[in-house]
């Protein structure tokens, strides 16, 4: 059985009458990238703040790196790193000054501080920018600086809150390569995202909606569970046909993807292709065929079921 870095049992967080996290259970193994996938407002950031001890749960408990929460958050500070959505470092300090300041906050010894900053400038391609103000950096450079500052004290567990939502695909790919380098060194990561391609990079994910966990597992496992529930429809007048299908009680969702409709059939149905064909009996020129589900299909099916 693999070692776990975090276990969450029945964790709930309310803000007045709003329940941001609702009876959440999670088990996060060591040495993986664990994704929290969900739309804005699904509770991803609140979960991270609960697991770092920045928020106290209304109900439930967690154990993170052997520390029981709530009540022992100070013990976690030297073992975790937290990279927030926005750039939170000092724009009027240089790259080097920002890293030095963060190293001093973490009380790194002088020799270790110099070595670690030099190491990070090299590893994150920031040596040429070391003397530049952080406010003058590009988005990708600021992202690399934020990650370097977050890992300067070599945390065992990283929390990354939508870390690549504002960067281009090439920068995102390079950023993920650096994350997997850290995983190879033994770091565990909890990453929140609403991007499907980013969620597919995770070893395991939990799908959240309205504060509740709808599904969890590896992306491959979740897609295999949805096998047989996705039907593609090709033909003419797709907009009209799509509206008809969307009203069918056994169809969870219809989306147009280019010149085809992607139809998601509810879980109670045993033969999805036949169900769609039956719904299309008034359109003899339209051809449905079962296709493999992707992670977006899994997400829509999971959240549709939770809403129902």
ChimeraX attribute file (.defattr): number of C-alpha atoms within 10 A of each C-alpha:
attribute: neighborCount
match mode: 1-to-1
recipient: residues
	/A:1	4
	/A:2	8
	/A:3	9
	/A:4	17
	/A:5	20
	/A:6	20
	/A:7	18
	/A:8	20
	/A:9	15
	/A:10	15
	/A:11	21
	/A:12	23
	/A:13	23
	/A:14	15
	/A:15	9
	/A:16	7
	/A:17	6
	/A:18	9
	/A:19	16
	/A:20	21
	/A:21	29
	/A:22	20
	/A:23	17
	/A:24	19
	/A:25	17
	/A:26	15
	/A:27	16
	/A:28	22
	/A:29	19
	/A:30	20
	/A:31	22
	/A:32	21
	/A:33	25
	/A:34	25
	/A:35	30
	/A:36	28
	/A:37	28
	/A:38	26
	/A:39	16
	/A:40	12
	/A:41	14
	/A:42	21
	/A:43	24
	/A:44	29
	/A:45	23
	/A:46	19
	/A:47	23
	/A:48	21
	/A:49	16
	/A:50	22
	/A:51	27
	/A:52	24
	/A:53	22
	/A:54	13
	/A:55	16
	/A:56	20
	/A:57	22
	/A:58	16
	/A:59	16
	/A:60	18
	/A:61	21
	/A:62	23
	/A:63	18
	/A:64	21
	/A:65	17
	/A:66	13
	/A:67	16
	/A:68	18
	/A:69	21
	/A:70	20
	/A:71	11
	/A:72	12
	/A:73	18
	/A:74	12
	/A:75	14
	/A:76	21
	/A:77	14
	/A:78	14
	/A:79	16
	/A:80	22
	/A:81	23
	/A:82	22
	/A:83	21
	/A:84	17
	/A:85	16
	/A:86	13
	/A:87	16
	/A:88	10
	/A:89	18
	/A:90	14
	/A:91	16
	/A:92	13
	/A:93	16
	/A:94	19
	/A:95	29
	/A:96	20
	/A:97	18
	/A:98	21
	/A:99	27
	/A:100	19
	/A:101	15
	/A:102	19
	/A:103	23
	/A:104	13
	/A:105	10
	/A:106	14
	/A:107	13
	/A:108	16
	/A:109	11
	/A:110	11
	/A:111	8
	/A:112	13
	/A:113	20
	/A:114	14
	/A:115	11
	/A:116	21
	/A:117	21
	/A:118	16
	/A:119	14
	/A:120	20
	/A:121	20
	/A:122	12
	/A:123	13
	/A:124	16
	/A:125	13
	/A:126	20
	/A:127	17
	/A:128	10
	/A:129	17
	/A:130	19
	/A:131	13
	/A:132	18
	/A:133	17
	/A:134	24
	/A:135	16
	/A:136	14
	/A:137	16
	/A:138	11
	/A:139	16
	/A:140	18
	/A:141	18
	/A:142	20
	/A:143	24
	/A:144	22
	/A:145	26
	/A:146	24
	/A:147	23
	/A:148	23
	/A:149	24
	/A:150	22
	/A:151	22
	/A:152	21
	/A:153	21
	/A:154	17
	/A:155	18
	/A:156	22
	/A:157	28
	/A:158	24
	/A:159	24
	/A:160	22
	/A:161	22
	/A:162	21
	/A:163	22
	/A:164	22
	/A:165	15
	/A:166	14
	/A:167	15
	/A:168	11
	/A:169	12
	/A:170	9
	/A:171	17
	/A:172	17
	/A:173	14
	/A:174	12
	/A:175	19
	/A:176	16
	/A:177	12
	/A:178	15
	/A:179	17
	/A:180	19
	/A:181	11
	/A:182	18
	/A:183	18
	/A:184	12
	/A:185	10
	/A:186	15
	/A:187	21
	/A:188	27
	/A:189	28
	/A:190	21
	/A:191	24
	/A:192	28
	/A:193	22
	/A:194	18
	/A:195	15
	/A:196	15
	/A:197	12
	/A:198	19
	/A:199	26
	/A:200	18
	/A:201	16
	/A:202	20
	/A:203	16
	/A:204	22
	/A:205	24
	/A:206	25
	/A:207	25
	/A:208	25
	/A:209	26
	/A:210	20
	/A:211	24
	/A:212	23
	/A:213	24
	/A:214	19
	/A:215	18
	/A:216	19
	/A:217	15
	/A:218	18
	/A:219	20
	/A:220	13
	/A:221	11
	/A:222	21
	/A:223	18
	/A:224	14
	/A:225	11
	/A:226	21
	/A:227	14
	/A:228	19
	/A:229	26
	/A:230	26
	/A:231	24
	/A:232	21
	/A:233	25
	/A:234	16
	/A:235	15
	/A:236	13
	/A:237	11
	/A:238	17
	/A:239	12
	/A:240	9
	/A:241	19
	/A:242	19
	/A:243	12
	/A:244	13
	/A:245	19
	/A:246	16
	/A:247	13
	/A:248	14
	/A:249	9
	/A:250	18
	/A:251	21
	/A:252	19
	/A:253	20
	/A:254	22
	/A:255	16
	/A:256	14
	/A:257	9
	/A:258	8
	/A:259	11
	/A:260	17
	/A:261	21
	/A:262	23
	/A:263	28
	/A:264	26
	/A:265	26
	/A:266	18
	/A:267	17
	/A:268	9
	/A:269	14
	/A:270	12
	/A:271	13
	/A:272	24
	/A:273	22
	/A:274	15
	/A:275	17
	/A:276	25
	/A:277	18
	/A:278	11
	/A:279	17
	/A:280	18
	/A:281	10
	/A:282	10
	/A:283	14
	/A:284	9
	/A:285	10
	/A:286	16
	/A:287	14
	/A:288	21
	/A:289	16
	/A:290	19
	/A:291	16
	/A:292	14
	/A:293	20
	/A:294	18
	/A:295	17
	/A:296	15
	/A:297	20
	/A:298	23
	/A:299	23
	/A:300	15
	/A:301	23
	/A:302	21
	/A:303	19
	/A:304	15
	/A:305	13
	/A:306	15
	/A:307	10
	/A:308	5
